Amino acid sequence: MEAKEITDIIIQRKIEVAYPKGRKIKVKRFPTSYEIDHKKYLRSKMIEVSELTTHNELEVKLYNKREQDSVKVISGGLHDFNEVIPSGALIDIKMKSADKELAQDINDVVRELSKKYLKPCICYTGRYTINVKIDNADFTEQVANIFYEDFAKEIKKRVEHYGTVGLEETPNNIIENDNKVTPKEKESFWKRLRGKK
């Protein structure tokens, strides 16, 4: 018999992270008409570019997951293989823009705080997401609020010490592709932006 997944969301909030000195972050987006015309990018294919940004956004969700009786992992032939999923606290963190240094700091802070308030945790880090699992421990509303407040303070404190990344490669804080752009192309780009020919 399969049981349904039961979750109790305790906190779901957003944190605005400001980079005081600016930061160059890789972003996936569709090319502009200028890039399609002059750099021959495909209109329908997303490109990865480095953009200068002064902020990032984190969406933090803290919740408890109750134990499931069993989950069907593999099925076939004469046997079904089931796995028991233990109850525990879960933390999902999504970043608006991918930032390796910020992701590493989030990992470190979450590990420290989970040891302090609950138990040691397991972190699964992706490019834009960090999923944390703490088995056989539950967030109470009070612990979740303290955990969230400490997390937000510590992340903001660590971000203040970030240096400016990649600015020396980007004169005049121009947002540009990773490919080298000649000074003549930059000049024509700025003229077109200002409406001059």
Contact map, one row per residue, 1 for C-alpha under 8 A:
11100000000000000000000000000000000000000000000000000000000000000000110000000000000000000000000000000000000000000000000000000000000000000000000000000000000000000000000000000000000000000000000000000
11110000000000000000000000000000000000000000000000000000000000000000111100000000000000000000000000000000000000000000000000000000000000000000000000000000000000000000000000000000000000000000000000000
11111000000000000000000000000000000000000000000000000000000000000001111000000000000000000000000000000000000000000000000000000000000000000000000000000000000000000000000000000000000000000000000000000
01111100000000000000000000000000000000000000000000000000000000000001000000000000000000000000000000000000000000000000000000000000000000000000000000000000000000000000000000000000000000000000000000000
00111110000000000000000000000000000000000000000000000000000000001111000000000000000000000000000000000000000000000000000000000000000000000000000000000000000000000000000000000000000000000000000000000
00011111000000000000000000000000000000000000000000000000000000001111000000000000000000000000000000000000000000000000000000000000000000000000000000000000000000000000000000000000000000000000000000000
00001111100000000000000000000000000000000000000000000000000000111100000000000000000000000000000000000000000000000000000000000000000000000000000000000000000000000000000000000000000000000000000000000
00000111110000000000000000000000000000000000000000000000000000111000000000000000000000000000000000000000000000000000000000000000000000000000000000000000000000000000000000000000000000000000000000000
00000011111100000000000000000000000000000000000000000000000011110000000000000000000000000000000000000000000000000000000000000000000000000000000000000000000000000000000000000000000000000000000000000
00000001111100000000000000000000000000000000000000000000000011110000000000000000000000000000000000000000000000000000000000000000000000000010100100000000000000000000000000000000000000000000000000000
00000000111110000000000000000000000000000000000000000000000111100000000000000000000000000000000000000000000000000000000000000000000000000000000110000000000000000000000000000000000000000000000000000
00000000111111000000000000000000000000000000000000000000001111000000000000000000000000000000000000000000000000000000000000000000000000000000000000000000000000000000000000000000000000000000000000000
00000000001111100000000000000000000000000000000000000000001110000000000000000000000000000000000000000000000000000000000000000000000000000000000000000000000000000000000000000000000000000000000000000
00000000000111110000000000000000000000000000000000000000111100000000000000000000000000000000000000000000000000000000000000000000000000000000000000000000000000000000000000000000000000000000000000000
00000000000011111000000000000000000000000000000000000000111100000000000000000000000000000000000000000000000000000000000000000000000000000000000000000001000000000000000000000000000000000000000000000
00000000000001111100000000000000000000000000000000000011110000000000000000000000000000000000000000000000000000000000000000000000000000000000000000000000000000000000000000000000000000000000000000000
00000000000000111110000000000000000000000000000000000011110000000000000000000000000000000000000000000000000000000000000000000000000000000000000000000000000100100000000000000000000000000000000000000
00000000000000011111000000000000000000000000000000000111000000000000000000000000000000000000000000000000000000000000000000000000000000000000000000000000000100100000000000000000000000000000000000000
00000000000000001111111000000000000000000000000000001111000000000000000000000000000000000000000000000000000000000000000000000000000000000000000000000000000000110100000000000000000000000000000000000
00000000000000000111110000000000000000000000000000000100000000000000000000000000000000000000000000000000000000000000000000000000000000000000000000000000000000010000000000000000000000000000000000000
00000000000000000011111000000000000000000000000000000100000000000000000000000000000000000000000000000000000000000000000000000000000000000000000000000000000000000111000000000000000000000000000000000
00000000000000000011111100000000000000000000000000011110000000000000000000000000000000000000000000000000000000000000000000000000000000000000000000000000000000000001100000000000000000000000000000000
00000000000000000010111110000000000000000000000000011100000000000000000000000000000000000000000000000000000000000000000000000000000000000000000000000000000000000001111000000000000000000000000000000
00000000000000000000011111000000000000000000000001111000000000000000000000000000000000000000000000000000000000000000000000000000000000000000000000000000000000000001111000000000000000000000000000000
00000000000000000000001111100000000000000000000001111000000000000000000000000000000000000000000011100000000000000000000000000000000000000000000000000000000000000000000000000000000000000000000000000
00000000000000000000000111110000000000000000000111100000000000000000000000000000000000000000000011100000000000000000000000000000000000000000000000000000000000000000000000000000000000000000000000000
00000000000000000000000011111000000000000000000111100000000000000000000000000000000000000000000011000000000000000000000000000000000000000000000000000000000000000000000000000000000000000000000000000
00000000000000000000000001111100000000000000011110000000000000000000000000000000000000000000000000000000000000000000000000000000000000000000000000000000000000000000000000000000000000000000000000000
00000000000000000000000000111110000000000000011110000000000000000000000000000000000000000000000000000000000000000000000000000000000000000000000000000000000000000000000000000000000000000000000000000
00000000000000000000000000011111000000000011111000000000000000000000000000000000000000000000000000000000000000000000000000000000000000000000000000000000000000000000000000000000000000000000000000000
00000000000000000000000000001111111100001110111000000000000000000000000000000000000000000000000000000000000000000000000000000000000000000000000000000000000000000000000000000000000000000000000000000
00000000000000000000000000000111111100000000000000000000000000000000000000000000000000000000000000000000000000000000000000000000000000000000000000000000000000000000000000000000000000000000000000000
00000000000000000000000000000011111110000000000000000000000000000000000000000000000000000000000000000000000000000000000000000000000000000000000000000000000000000000000000000000000000000000000000000
00000000000000000000000000000011111111100000000000000000000000000000000000000000000000000000000000000000000000000000000000000000000000000000000000000000000000000000000000000000000000000000000000000
00000000000000000000000000000011111111111000000000000000000000000000000000000000000000000000000000000000000000000000000000000000000000000000000000000000000000000000000000000000000000000000000000000
00000000000000000000000000000011111111111110000000000000000000000000000000000000000000000000000000000000000000000000000000000000000000000000000000000000000000000000000000000000000000000000000000000
00000000000000000000000000000000111111111000000000000000000000000000000000000000000000000000000000000000000000000000000000000000000000000000000000000000000000000000000000000000000000000000000000000
00000000000000000000000000000000011111110000000000000000000000000000000000000000000000000000000000000000000000000000000000000000000000000000000000000000000000000000000000000000000000000000000000000
00000000000000000000000000000000011111111000000000000000000000000000000000000000000000000000000000000000000000000000000000000000000000000000000000000000000000000000000000000000000000000000000000000
00000000000000000000000000000000001111111100000000000000000000000000000000000000000000000000000000000000000000000000000000000000000000000000000000000000000000000000000000000000000000000000000000000
00000000000000000000000000000010001110111110100000000000000000000000000000000000000000000000000000000000000000000000000000000000000000000000000000000000000000000000000000000000000000000000000000000
00000000000000000000000000000010000100011111100000000000000000000000000000000000000000000000000000000000000000000000000000000000000000000000000000000000000000000000000000000000000000000000000000000
00000000000000000000000000000110000100001111100000000000000000000000000000000000000000000000000000000000000000000000000000000000000000000000000000000000000000000000000000000000000000000000000000000
00000000000000000000000000000100000000000111110000000000000000000000000000000000000000000000000000000000000000000000000000000000000000000000000000000000000000000000000000000000000000000000000000000
00000000000000000000000000000110000000001111111000000000000000000000000000000000000000000000000000000000000000000000000000000000000000000000000000000000000000000000000000000000000000000000000000000
00000000000000000000000000011110000000000001111100000000000000000000000000000000000000000000000000000000000000000000000000000000000000000000000000000000000000000000000000000000000000000000000000000
00000000000000000000000000011110000000000000111110000000000000000000000000000000000000000000000000000000000000000000000000000000000000000000000000000000000000000000000000000000000000000000000000000
00000000000000000000000001111000000000000000011111000000000000000000000000000000000000000000000000000000000000000000000000000000000000000000000000000000000000000000000000000000100000000000000000000
00000000000000000000000001111000000000000000001111100000000000000000000000000000000000000000000000000000000000000000000000000000000000000000000000000000000000000000000000000001110000000000000000000
00000000000000000000000111100000000000000000000111110000000000000000000000000000000000000000000000000000000000000000000000000000000000000000000000000000000000000000000000000011110000000000000000000
00000000000000000000000111100000000000000000000011111000000000000000000000000000000000000000000000000000000000000000000000000000000000000000000000000000000000000000000000000011000000000000000000000
00000000000000000000011110000000000000000000000001111100000000000000000000000000000000000000000000000000000000000000000000000000000000000000000000000000000000000000001000001110000000000000000000000
00000000000000000010011110000000000000000000000000111111000000000000000000000000000000000000000000000000000000000000000000000000000000000000000000000000000000000000000000000000000000000000000000000
00000000000000000111111000000000000000000000000000011111000000000000000000000000000000000000000000000000000000000000000000000000000000000000000000000000000000000000000000000000000000000000000000000
00000000000000011110010000000000000000000000000000001111100000000000000000000000000000000000000000000000000000000000000000000000000000000000000000000000000000000000000000000000000000000000000000000
00000000000000011110000000000000000000000000000000001111110000000000000000000000000000000000001110000000000000000000000000000000000000000000000000000000000000000000000000000000000000000000000000000
00000000000001111000000000000000000000000000000000000011111000000000000000000000000000000000001110000000000000000000000000000000000000000000000000000000000000000000000000000000000000000000000000000
00000000000001111000000000000000000000000000000000000001111100000000000000000000000000000000111100000000000000000000000000000000000000000000000000000000000000000000000000000000000000000000000000000
00000000000111100000000000000000000000000000000000000000111110000000000000000000000000000001111000000000000000000000000000000000000000000000000000000000000000000000000000000000000000000000000000000
00000000001111100000000000000000000000000000000000000000011111000000000000000000000000000011110000000000000000000000000000000000000000000000000000000000000000000000000000000000000000000000000000000
00000000111110000000000000000000000000000000000000000000001111100000000000000000000000000011100000000000000000000000000000000000000000000000000000000000000000000000000000000000000000000000000000000
00000000111100000000000000000000000000000000000000000000000111110000000000000000000000001111000000000000000000000000000000000000000000000010000100000000000000000000000000000000000000000000000000000
00000011111000000000000000000000000000000000000000000000000011111000000000000000000000001110000000000000000000000000000000000000000000000010000000000000000000000000000000000000000000000000000000000
00000011110000000000000000000000000000000000000000000000000001111100000000000000000000111100000000000000000000000000000000000000000000000110000000000000000000000000000000000000000000000000000000000
00001111000000000000000000000000000000000000000000000000000000111110000000000000000000111100000000000000000000000000000000000000000000000000000000000000000000000000000000000000000000000000000000000
00001110000000000000000000000000000000000000000000000000000000011111000000000000000001110000000000000000000000000000000000000000000000000000000000000000000000000000000000000000000000000000000000000
00001100000000000000000000000000000000000000000000000000000000001111100000000000000111110000000000000000000000000000000000000000000000000000000000000000000000000000000000000000000000000000000000000
00111100000000000000000000000000000000000000000000000000000000000111111000000000000111100000000000000000000000000000000000000000000000000000000000000000000000000000000000000000000000000000000000000
11100000000000000000000000000000000000000000000000000000000000000011111000000000000110000000000000000000000000000000000000000000000000000000000000000000000000000000000000000000000000000000000000000
11100000000000000000000000000000000000000000000000000000000000000001111100000000011110000000000000000000000000000000000000000000000000000000000000000000000000000000000000000000000000000000000000000
01100000000000000000000000000000000000000000000000000000000000000001111110000000011110000000000000000000000000000000000000000000000000000000000000000000000000000000000000000000000000000000000000000
01000000000000000000000000000000000000000000000000000000000000000000011111100001111000000000000000000000000000000000000000000000000000000000000000000000000000000000000000000000000000000000000000000
00000000000000000000000000000000000000000000000000000000000000000000001111100001111000000000000000000000000000000000000000000000000000000000000000000000000000000000000000000000000000000000000000000
00000000000000000000000000000000000000000000000000000000000000000000000111110001110000000000000000000000000000000000000000000000000000000000000000000000000000000000000000000000000000000000000000000
00000000000000000000000000000000000000000000000000000000000000000000000111111011100000000000000000000000000000000000000000000000000000000000000000000000000000000000000000000000000000000000000000000
00000000000000000000000000000000000000000000000000000000000000000000000001111111000000000000000000000000000000000000000000000000000000000000000000000000000000000000000000000000000000000000000000000
00000000000000000000000000000000000000000000000000000000000000000000000000111110000000000000000000000000000000000000000000000000000000000000000000000000000000000000000000000000000000000000000000000
00000000000000000000000000000000000000000000000000000000000000000000000000011111000000000000000000000000000000000000000000000000000000000000000000000000000000000000000000000000000000000000000000000
00000000000000000000000000000000000000000000000000000000000000000000000000111111100000000000000000000000000000000000000000000000000000000000000000000000000000000000000000000000000000000000000000000
00000000000000000000000000000000000000000000000000000000000000000000000111110111110000000000000000000000000000000000000000000000000000000000000000000000000000000000000000000000000000000000000000000
00000000000000000000000000000000000000000000000000000000000000000000000111100011111000000000000000000000000000000000000000000000000000000000000000000000000000000000000000000000000000000000000000000
00000000000000000000000000000000000000000000000000000000000000000000011111000001111100000000000000000000000000000000000000000000000000000000000000000000000000000000000000000000000000000000000000000
00000000000000000000000000000000000000000000000000000000000000000000011110000000111110000000000000000000000000000000000000000000000000000000000000000000000000000000000000000000000000000000000000000
00000000000000000000000000000000000000000000000000000000000000000011111000000000011111000000000000000000000000000000000000000000000000000000000000000000000000000000000000000000000000000000000000000
00000000000000000000000000000000000000000000000000000000000000000011111000000000001111100000000000000000000000000000000000000000000000000000000000000000000000000000000000000000000000000000000000000
00000000000000000000000000000000000000000000000000000000000000000111000000000000000111110000000000000000000000000000000000000000000000110000000000000000000000000000000000000000000000000000000000000
00000000000000000000000000000000000000000000000000000000000000011111000000000000000011111000000000000000000000000000000000000000000000111000000000000000000000000000000000000000000000000000000000000
00000000000000000000000000000000000000000000000000000000000000011110000000000000000001111100000000000000000000000000000000000000000011111100000000000000000000000000000000000000000000000000000000000
00000000000000000000000000000000000000000000000000000000000001111000000000000000000000111110000000000000000000000000000000000000000011111110000000000000000000000000000000000000000000000000000000000
00000000000000000000000000000000000000000000000000000000000001111000000000000000000000011111000000000000000000000000000000000000001111000000000000000000000000000000000000000000000000000000000000000
00000000000000000000000000000000000000000000000000000000000111100000000000000000000000001111100000000000000000000000000000000000001110000000000000000000000000000000000000000000000000000000000000000
00000000000000000000000000000000000000000000000000000000001111000000000000000000000000000111110000000000000000000000000000000000111100000000000000000000000000000000000000000000000000000000000000000
00000000000000000000000000000000000000000000000000000000011110000000000000000000000000000011111000000000000000000000000000000000111000000000000000000000000000000000000000000000000000000000000000000
00000000000000000000000000000000000000000000000000000000011100000000000000000000000000000001111100000000000000000000000000000001110000000000000000000000000000000000000000000000000000000000000000000
00000000000000000000000000000000000000000000000000000001111000000000000000000000000000000000111111000000000000000000000000000001100000000000000000000000000000000000000000000000000000000000000000000
00000000000000000000000000000000000000000000000000000001110000000000000000000000000000000000011111000000000000000000000000000001000000000000000000000000000000000000000000000000000000000000000000000
00000000000000000000000011100000000000000000000000000001100000000000000000000000000000000000001111100000000000000000000000000001000000000000000000000000000000000000000000000000000000000000000000000
00000000000000000000000011100000000000000000000000000000000000000000000000000000000000000000001111110010000000000000000000000011000000000000000000000000000000000000000000000000000000000000000000000
00000000000000000000000011000000000000000000000000000000000000000000000000000000000000000000000011111110000000000000000000000011000000000000000000000000000000000000000000000000000000000000000000000
00000000000000000000000000000000000000000000000000000000000000000000000000000000000000000000000001111111000000000000000000000010000000000000000000000000000000000000000000000000000000000000000000000
00000000000000000000000000000000000000000000000000000000000000000000000000000000000000000000000000111111100000000000000000000000000000000000000000000000000000000000000000000000000000000000000000000
00000000000000000000000000000000000000000000000000000000000000000000000000000000000000000000000000111111110000000000000000000000000000000000000000000000000000100000000000000000000000000000000000000
00000000000000000000000000000000000000000000000000000000000000000000000000000000000000000000000001111111111000000000000000001000010000000000000000000000000000000000000000000000000000000000000000000
00000000000000000000000000000000000000000000000000000000000000000000000000000000000000000000000000011111111100000000000000000000000000000000000000000000000000000000000000000000000000000000000000000
00000000000000000000000000000000000000000000000000000000000000000000000000000000000000000000000000001111111110000000000000000000000000000000000000000000001001000000000000000000000000000000000000000
00000000000000000000000000000000000000000000000000000000000000000000000000000000000000000000000000000111111111000000000000000000000000000000000000000000001000000000000000000000000000000000000000000
00000000000000000000000000000000000000000000000000000000000000000000000000000000000000000000000000000011111111100000000000101000010000000000000000000000000000000000000000000000000000000000000000000
00000000000000000000000000000000000000000000000000000000000000000000000000000000000000000000000000000001111111110000000000000000000000000000000000000000000000000000000000000000000000000000000000000
00000000000000000000000000000000000000000000000000000000000000000000000000000000000000000000000000000000111111111000000000000000000000000000000000000010011000000000000000000000000000000000000000000
00000000000000000000000000000000000000000000000000000000000000000000000000000000000000000000000000000000011111111100000000000000000000000000000000000010000000000000000000000000000000000000000000000
00000000000000000000000000000000000000000000000000000000000000000000000000000000000000000000000000000000001111111110000110000000000000000000000000000000000000000000000000000000000000000000000000000
00000000000000000000000000000000000000000000000000000000000000000000000000000000000000000000000000000000000111111111000000000000000000000000000000000000000000000000000000000000000000000000000000000
00000000000000000000000000000000000000000000000000000000000000000000000000000000000000000000000000000000000011111111110000000000000000000000000000100110000000000000000000000000000000000000000000000
00000000000000000000000000000000000000000000000000000000000000000000000000000000000000000000000000000000000001111111111110000000000001000000000000000000000000000000000000000000000000000000000000000
00000000000000000000000000000000000000000000000000000000000000000000000000000000000000000000000000000000000000111111111110000000000000000000000000000000000000000000000000000000000000000000000000000
00000000000000000000000000000000000000000000000000000000000000000000000000000000000000000000000000000000000000011111111000000000000000000000000000000000000000000000000000000000000000000000000000000
00000000000000000000000000000000000000000000000000000000000000000000000000000000000000000000000000000000000000001111111000000000000000000000001000100000000000000000000000000000000000000000000000000
00000000000000000000000000000000000000000000000000000000000000000000000000000000000000000000000000000000000000001111111100000000000001001110000000000000000000000000000000000000000000000000000000000
00000000000000000000000000000000000000000000000000000000000000000000000000000000000000000000000000000000000000000111111110000000000001001000000000000000000000000000000000000000000000000000000000000
00000000000000000000000000000000000000000000000000000000000000000000000000000000000000000000000000000000000000100110011111000000000001000000000000000000000000000000000000000000000000000000000000000
00000000000000000000000000000000000000000000000000000000000000000000000000000000000000000000000000000000000000100110001111100000000111100000000000000000000000000000000000000000000000000000000000000
00000000000000000000000000000000000000000000000000000000000000000000000000000000000000000000000000000000000000000000000111110000000111000000000000000000000000000000000000000000000000000000000000000
00000000000000000000000000000000000000000000000000000000000000000000000000000000000000000000000000000000001000000000000011111000011110000000000000000000000000000000000000000000000000000000000000000
00000000000000000000000000000000000000000000000000000000000000000000000000000000000000000000000000000000000000000000000001111100011100000000000000000000000000000000000000000000000000000000000000000
00000000000000000000000000000000000000000000000000000000000000000000000000000000000000000000000000000010001000000000000000111110111000000000000000000000000000000000000000000000000000000000000000000
00000000000000000000000000000000000000000000000000000000000000000000000000000000000000000000000000000000000000000000000000011111110000000000000000000000000000000000000000000000000000000000000000000
00000000000000000000000000000000000000000000000000000000000000000000000000000000000000000000000001110000000000000000000000001111100000000000000000000000000000000000000000000000000000000000000000000
00000000000000000000000000000000000000000000000000000000000000000000000000000000000000000000011111100000000000000000000000000111110000000000000000000000000000000000000000000000000000000000000000000
00000000000000000000000000000000000000000000000000000000000000000000000000000000000000000001111000000000000000000000000000001111111000000000000000000000000000000000000000000000000000000000000000000
00000000000000000000000000000000000000000000000000000000000000000000000000000000000000000001110000000010001000000000000000111101111100000000000000000000000000000000000000000000000000000000000000000
00000000000000000000000000000000000000000000000000000000000000000000000000000000000000000111100000000000000000000000000000111000111110000000000000000000000000000000000000000000000000000000000000000
00000000000000000000000000000000000000000000000000000000000000000000000000000000000000000111000000000000000000000000000011110000011111000000000000000000000000000000000000000000000000000000000000000
00000000000000000000000000000000000000000000000000000000000000000000000000000000000000011110000000000000000000000000000011100000001111100000000000000000000000000000000000000000000000000000000000000
00000000000000000000000000000000000000000000000000000000000000000000000000000000000000011100000000000000000000000100011111000000000111111000000000000000000000000000000000000000000000000000000000000
00000000000000000000000000000000000000000000000000000000000000000000000000000000000001111000000000000000000000000000000010000000000011111000000000000000000000000000000000000000000000000000000000000
00000000000000000000000000000000000000000000000000000000000000000000000000000000000001111000000000000000000000000000000000000000000001111100000000000000000000000000000000000000000000000000000000000
00000000000000000000000000000000000000000000000000000000000000000000000000000000000000111000000000000000000000000000011000000000000001111110000000000000000000000000000000000000000000000000000000000
00000000000000000000000000000000000000000000000000000000000000010000000000000000000000011000000000000000000000000000010000000000000000011111000000000000000000000000000000000000000000000000000000000
00000000010000000000000000000000000000000000000000000000000001110000000000000000000000001000000000000000000000000000010000000000000000001111111100000000000000000000000000000000000000000000000000000
00000000000000000000000000000000000000000000000000000000000000000000000000000000000000000000000000000000000000000000000000000000000000000111111100000000000000000000000000000000000000000000000000000
00000000010000000000000000000000000000000000000000000000000000000000000000000000000000000000000000000000000000000000000000000000000000000011111110000000000000000000000000000000000000000000000000000
00000000000000000000000000000000000000000000000000000000000000000000000000000000000000000000000000000000000000000000000000000000000000000011111111000000000000000000000000000000000000000000000000000
00000000000000000000000000000000000000000000000000000000000000000000000000000000000000000000000000000000000000000000100000000000000000000011111111100000000000000000000000000000000000000000000000000
00000000011000000000000000000000000000000000000000000000000001000000000000000000000000000000000000000000000000000000000000000000000000000011111111110000000000000000000000000000000000000000000000000
00000000001000000000000000000000000000000000000000000000000000000000000000000000000000000000000000000000000000000000000000000000000000000000111111111000000000000000000000000000000000000000000000000
00000000000000000000000000000000000000000000000000000000000000000000000000000000000000000000000000000000000000000000000000000000000000000000011111111100000000000000000000000000000000000000000000000
00000000000000000000000000000000000000000000000000000000000000000000000000000000000000000000000000000000000000001000100000000000000000000000001111111110000000000000000000000000000000000000000000000
00000000000000000000000000000000000000000000000000000000000000000000000000000000000000000000000000000000000000000000000000000000000000000000000111111111000000000000000000000000000000000000000000000
00000000000000000000000000000000000000000000000000000000000000000000000000000000000000000000000000000000000000000000000000000000000000000000000011111111100000000000000000000000000000000000000000000
00000000000000000000000000000000000000000000000000000000000000000000000000000000000000000000000000000000000000001000000000000000000000000000000001111111110000000000000000000000000000000000000000000
00000000000000000000000000000000000000000000000000000000000000000000000000000000000000000000000000000000000011001000000000000000000000000000000000111111111000000000000000000000000000000000000000000
00000000000000100000000000000000000000000000000000000000000000000000000000000000000000000000000000000000000000000000000000000000000000000000000000011111111100000000000000000000000000000000000000000
00000000000000000000000000000000000000000000000000000000000000000000000000000000000000000000000000000000000000000000000000000000000000000000000000001111111110000000000000000000000000000000000000000
00000000000000000000000000000000000000000000000000000000000000000000000000000000000000000000000000000000000010000000000000000000000000000000000000000111111111000000000000000000000000000000000000000
00000000000000000000000000000000000000000000000000000000000000000000000000000000000000000000000000000000110010000000000000000000000000000000000000000011111111100000000000000000000000000000000000000
00000000000000001100000000000000000000000000000000000000000000000000000000000000000000000000000000000000000000000000000000000000000000000000000000000001111111110000000000000000000000000000000000000
00000000000000000000000000000000000000000000000000000000000000000000000000000000000000000000000000000000000000000000000000000000000000000000000000000000111111111000000000000000000000000000000000000
00000000000000000000000000000000000000000000000000000000000000000000000000000000000000000000000000000000100000000000000000000000000000000000000000000000011111111100000000000000000000000000000000000
00000000000000001110000000000000000000000000000000000000000000000000000000000000000000000000000000000100000000000000000000000000000000000000000000000000001111111100000000000000000000000000000000000
00000000000000000011000000000000000000000000000000000000000000000000000000000000000000000000000000000000000000000000000000000000000000000000000000000000000111111100000000000000000000000000000000000
00000000000000000000000000000000000000000000000000000000000000000000000000000000000000000000000000000000000000000000000000000000000000000000000000000000000011111110000000000000000000000000000000000
00000000000000000010100000000000000000000000000000000000000000000000000000000000000000000000000000000000000000000000000000000000000000000000000000000000000001111111000000000000000000000000000000000
00000000000000000000100000000000000000000000000000000000000000000000000000000000000000000000000000000000000000000000000000000000000000000000000000000000000000001111100000000000000000000000000000000
00000000000000000000111100000000000000000000000000000000000000000000000000000000000000000000000000000000000000000000000000000000000000000000000000000000000000000111111000000000000000000000000000000
00000000000000000000011100000000000000000000000000000000000000000000000000000000000000000000000000000000000000000000000000000000000000000000000000000000000000000011111000000000000000000000000000000
00000000000000000000001100000000000000000000000000000000000000000000000000000000000000000000000000000000000000000000000000000000000000000000000000000000000000000001111111000000000000000000000000000
00000000000000000000001100000000000000000000000000010000000000000000000000000000000000000000000000000000000000000000000000000000000000000000000000000000000000000001111111101000000000000000000000000
00000000000000000000000000000000000000000000000000000000000000000000000000000000000000000000000000000000000000000000000000000000000000000000000000000000000000000000011111100000000000000000000000000
00000000000000000000000000000000000000000000000000000000000000000000000000000000000000000000000000000000000000000000000000000000000000000000000000000000000000000000011111100000000000000000000000000
00000000000000000000000000000000000000000000000000000000000000000000000000000000000000000000000000000000000000000000000000000000000000000000000000000000000000000000011111111111000000000000000000000
00000000000000000000000000000000000000000000000000000000000000000000000000000000000000000000000000000000000000000000000000000000000000000000000000000000000000000000001111111100000000000000000000000
00000000000000000000000000000000000000000000000000000000000000000000000000000000000000000000000000000000000000000000000000000000000000000000000000000000000000000000000001111100000000000000000000000
00000000000000000000000000000000000000000000000000010000000000000000000000000000000000000000000000000000000000000000000000000000000000000000000000000000000000000000001001111110000000000000000000000
00000000000000000000000000000000000000000000000000010000000000000000000000000000000000000000000000000000000000000000000000000000000000000000000000000000000000000000000001111111000000000000000000000
00000000000000000000000000000000000000000000000001110000000000000000000000000000000000000000000000000000000000000000000000000000000000000000000000000000000000000000000001001111100000000000000000000
00000000000000000000000000000000000000000000000011100000000000000000000000000000000000000000000000000000000000000000000000000000000000000000000000000000000000000000000001000111110010000000000000000
00000000000000000000000000000000000000000000000111000000000000000000000000000000000000000000000000000000000000000000000000000000000000000000000000000000000000000000000000000011111110000000000000000
00000000000000000000000000000000000000000000000011000000000000000000000000000000000000000000000000000000000000000000000000000000000000000000000000000000000000000000000000000001111100000000000000000
00000000000000000000000000000000000000000000000000000000000000000000000000000000000000000000000000000000000000000000000000000000000000000000000000000000000000000000000000000000111110000000000000000
00000000000000000000000000000000000000000000000000000000000000000000000000000000000000000000000000000000000000000000000000000000000000000000000000000000000000000000000000000000111111000000000000000
00000000000000000000000000000000000000000000000000000000000000000000000000000000000000000000000000000000000000000000000000000000000000000000000000000000000000000000000000000001101111101100000000000
00000000000000000000000000000000000000000000000000000000000000000000000000000000000000000000000000000000000000000000000000000000000000000000000000000000000000000000000000000000000111111100000000000
00000000000000000000000000000000000000000000000000000000000000000000000000000000000000000000000000000000000000000000000000000000000000000000000000000000000000000000000000000000000011111110000000000
00000000000000000000000000000000000000000000000000000000000000000000000000000000000000000000000000000000000000000000000000000000000000000000000000000000000000000000000000000000000001111111000000000
00000000000000000000000000000000000000000000000000000000000000000000000000000000000000000000000000000000000000000000000000000000000000000000000000000000000000000000000000000000000011111111100000000
00000000000000000000000000000000000000000000000000000000000000000000000000000000000000000000000000000000000000000000000000000000000000000000000000000000000000000000000000000000000011111111110000000
00000000000000000000000000000000000000000000000000000000000000000000000000000000000000000000000000000000000000000000000000000000000000000000000000000000000000000000000000000000000000111111111000000
00000000000000000000000000000000000000000000000000000000000000000000000000000000000000000000000000000000000000000000000000000000000000000000000000000000000000000000000000000000000000011111111100001
00000000000000000000000000000000000000000000000000000000000000000000000000000000000000000000000000000000000000000000000000000000000000000000000000000000000000000000000000000000000000001111111110000
00000000000000000000000000000000000000000000000000000000000000000000000000000000000000000000000000000000000000000000000000000000000000000000000000000000000000000000000000000000000000000111111111000
00000000000000000000000000000000000000000000000000000000000000000000000000000000000000000000000000000000000000000000000000000000000000000000000000000000000000000000000000000000000000000011111111111
00000000000000000000000000000000000000000000000000000000000000000000000000000000000000000000000000000000000000000000000000000000000000000000000000000000000000000000000000000000000000000001111111111
00000000000000000000000000000000000000000000000000000000000000000000000000000000000000000000000000000000000000000000000000000000000000000000000000000000000000000000000000000000000000000000111111110
00000000000000000000000000000000000000000000000000000000000000000000000000000000000000000000000000000000000000000000000000000000000000000000000000000000000000000000000000000000000000000000011111110
00000000000000000000000000000000000000000000000000000000000000000000000000000000000000000000000000000000000000000000000000000000000000000000000000000000000000000000000000000000000000000000001111111
00000000000000000000000000000000000000000000000000000000000000000000000000000000000000000000000000000000000000000000000000000000000000000000000000000000000000000000000000000000000000000000001111111
00000000000000000000000000000000000000000000000000000000000000000000000000000000000000000000000000000000000000000000000000000000000000000000000000000000000000000000000000000000000000000001001100111
